[in-house]
Structure formats: C-alpha cells, structure tokens
Amino acid sequence: MRIWAIANQKGGVGKTTTTLSLGRGLAARGHKVLLIDLDPHSSLTRAFGVPLEPVPQGVQELFATPPHEISGLAHASDIPGLDYLCAQASLATLERRSANQPGLGLALQQAFARHGERHDYILLDCAPTLGLLMINALAAADRLIIPTQAEPLALHGLDGMVRTGEMVERSRKRALPISVLPTLFDRRTRAGNETLKQMQDRHGARVWEDAIPVDTRISHAAGLTQPIQGDDYPGRGHAAYRRALEWILSEDGRALEREAA
C-alpha cells in the first residue's frame, strides 16, 4: 500500500482536483484506491454529493477513543475501485484536543497500520494549513505531492511546503520524496511561463517538467466523481493529469528501488 499526501499551505491551487484526478487515474489502472478528505471545509466530500446534514461519519472517528476502523467508514464511489472517506467541520477542533490527548499526531499512521493492504493507494487531500491534520498526513505518507499554481504569489507557498516536508522527513527519520505539480498553467502569459521556470530552477527534478493547464472541464470537482464512458481523460486538463500520474508513478518506482537497495 502506498500513501500519497496532496498538500500545500496555500489554498486555491487545485488540491482536491489533483486528488480526484490522480485517484481516478489509479483506479482506471485497476488499483483499489481510497481518497481521504482531511479538510474541514470538506470539498472532496461535497464533490461526492455527501450532504452537510446529517453529518457523516468519517475522519473524525479515526481520532476517537477508541478509534474506528477505516473499513467501517469508507464509502464506495460510482467509479469502480475508488472509495472515499468523508471530512467533517468538527475536524477544526482537533488542534484543541491535541493538547490534552497525547498521540493524536500519529492517529492516521496507526489507522493505516490497522487497515492493512485493503487498498493499493491511499490519497490524502489536506487542508491548506500547517496543523495536526497535515502533520498526521505527512507523518504517514510515502510521498508528498504539492500542487501549486504557476503564478508568482504561489512560489512562497511552494517554498514553505517543501521546507515543511523536509522538516517532517528529518523528524520521522524516513524518506519523504516530494513531487511538485504545477497547476492552473496558462502558457499564453509571461508570468505563467516565468513562474514555471523559477519553480524548476529552485526545486530541480522535484518539479514535473510539464504542467496542468487551465481547463474548465476540470474546474468542477464533482464531475470527476462520475464515471466517463470511453476515454477516461477527455480534454487538455484530464490528459495532463494522466501524464502527471505516469510521472509520479515512475518517481515512486525509483523511490521504492532506493528503499530496497
């Protein structure tokens, strides 16, 4: 089982779209995939059509005493092989609980250990804040994927997220490979092209050499939760995510080889 954290400390960079696109791409390859919504705003959960009321069970129950099992909380989506776990607004209160409840920082890691190999991939859609939920995700992850807009202001968020990933890697004493995925790229603009080059200059091979273009067909995440007949990746944005997935899988394979050496 491989665990990917999709995270950025800046909002509006396409984290949920990236999680859904990569998840459905893995499912299309025949893998069993679980998407976990770690954002109290619940964008991923809403994309699957889960209503606000009644509040669904989900991630909050993984932090309960005693914790629930993932297998009893996950929902099957309409896409074969793709399951999801809901977020709740109450996740925002976990920070306060952590002061009086030791061990919450490893709750996800422990939940995944109990879950075993029931899924081939678990993708974690993180909130855009450095707190207990993101630290849980990074502590448990085998790879950090950072979607980031190809525009100047996003560079600061990218630099901060890379530093956070490196900090967690040192703390847990286990490799946390980083993949930077440029998103919302408009190649017609000078700012977009210059920002993409700056990303590549600063972060080298960690940055995908391509980019996810601006594409209205992937702007509504709910559309990514529905099966598509025929070609699973119509449009420029979907095709770019297919190429991005191939790159990430290739990078992941090399990381596994290094671990085994």
C-alpha positions, -999 to 999 in steps of 0.1 A, spaced: 0 0 0 13 34 -10 1 66 8 3 100 -10 -3 133 8 -16 160 -16 -8 192 3 1 229 0 -1 256 27 -17 279 1 -53 275 -9 -68 275 -44 -40 255 -60 -61 225 -71 -55 201 -43 -89 184 -44 -90 183 -83 -55 168 -81 -66 142 -56 -96 132 -76 -78 131 -109 -49 110 -97 -73 88 -77 -95 80 -107 -64 75 -128 -51 49 -104 -85 32 -103 -86 32 -141 -53 12 -140 -70 -14 -119 -59 -3 -84 -80 -2 -53 -79 34 -42 -91 53 -11 -94 91 -11 -94 107 24 -107 142 29 -86 159 56 -100 194 51 -127 207 75 -142 226 45 -150 192 30 -146 200 -7 -138 164 -16 -167 151 5 -191 176 -12 -178 166 -46 -191 131 -40 -225 145 -32 -225 139 5 -250 163 22 -240 186 51 -268 172 72 -268 147 88 -231 150 95 -215 119 80 -191 97 99 -156 99 86 -121 112 95 -132 125 130 -139 89 140 -103 79 133 -93 103 162 -119 90 186 -113 70 218 -113 41 208 -107 49 171 -130 34 145 -117 13 116 -113 27 81 -132 -2 66 -163 7 85 -162 44 75 -152 43 38 -178 47 10 -177 32 -24 -180 58 -52 -196 53 -86 -162 48 -101 -151 11 -98 -122 7 -74 -124 42 -60 -136 47 -23 -136 78 -2 -137 88 35 -156 120 45 -144 150 63 -165 170 89 -164 206 100 -156 194 135 -121 184 124 -112 221 130 -114 213 168 -87 186 167 -60 212 174 -75 220 208 -79 183 217 -43 175 209 -31 195 239 -49 171 263 -48 139 242 -13 126 235 -7 105 204 -31 123 181 -2 132 158 2 96 148 -36 87 146 -36 83 108 -4 63 107 -20 39 133 -53 38 114 -34 28 82 -15 1 100 -48 -14 113 -63 -11 78 -36 -33 62 -34 -38 25 -71 -34 16 -63 -6 -8 -33 -3 -31 -32 35 -28 -45 60 -2 -45 97 -13 -49 123 15 -65 156 5 -50 180 30 -63 213 43 -42 244 34 -30 249 70 0 236 88 -16 219 118 -24 185 133 -41 171 102 -13 180 78 13 167 102 -6 134 105 -7 131 68 30 138 63 40 115 91 21 87 74 28 94 38 52 76 14 52 107 -9 43 144 -7 26 158 -39 25 196 -39 1 211 -65 10 247 -70 -3 274 -93 21 286 -120 19 322 -108 43 344 -88 25 345 -54 23 307 -53 61 304 -51 61 314 -14 36 287 -6 56 261 -25 89 270 -8 71 268 26 55 234 18 89 220 7 105 231 39 77 215 59 81 183 40 118 183 47 113 191 84 89 161 87 113 139 69 141 147 94 118 142 123 105 108 113 139 97 100 124 81 69 125 95 33 96 116 22 100 121 -16 84 153 -29 67 158 -63 58 193 -73 29 195 -97 24 229 -115 -13 236 -119 -36 262 -135 -10 270 -160 -17 295 -188 11 292 -213 -1 324 -230 11 346 -201 46 357 -195 40 355 -157 30 318 -160 60 308 -181 84 327 -159 70 312 -127 72 277 -141 109 283 -149 115 297 -114 99 265 -99 122 243 -120 153 264 -112 146 264 -74 134 228 -69 150 209 -98 139 173 -105 112 175 -79 92 196 -103 73 180 -132 86 193 -165 51 197 -178 21 215 -162 -17 211 -157 -33 237 -179 -63 259 -171 -93 238 -183 -129 244 -175 -137 207 -178 -118 200 -146 -128 232 -127 -158 215 -111 -146 187 -89 -180 170 -88 -176 160 -124 -145 140 -115 -166 117 -92 -187 104 -121 -178 75 -145 -170 86 -180 -177 63 -210 -149 57 -234 -117 78 -230 -114 84 -193 -94 116 -199 -111 139 -224 -98 174 -227 -64 190 -221 -66 191 -183 -75 154 -179 -48 144 -204 -22 164 -185 -32 146 -152 -28 113 -170 8 123 -179 14 136 -144 3 103 -129 27 84 -151 55 107 -140 46 103 -103 44 65 -106 78 65 -123 92 86 -95 76 63 -69 90 33 -85 125 47 -83 120 56 -46 109 20 -39 141 8 -56 162 31 -34 145 19 -3 151 -17 -12 188 -12 -21 
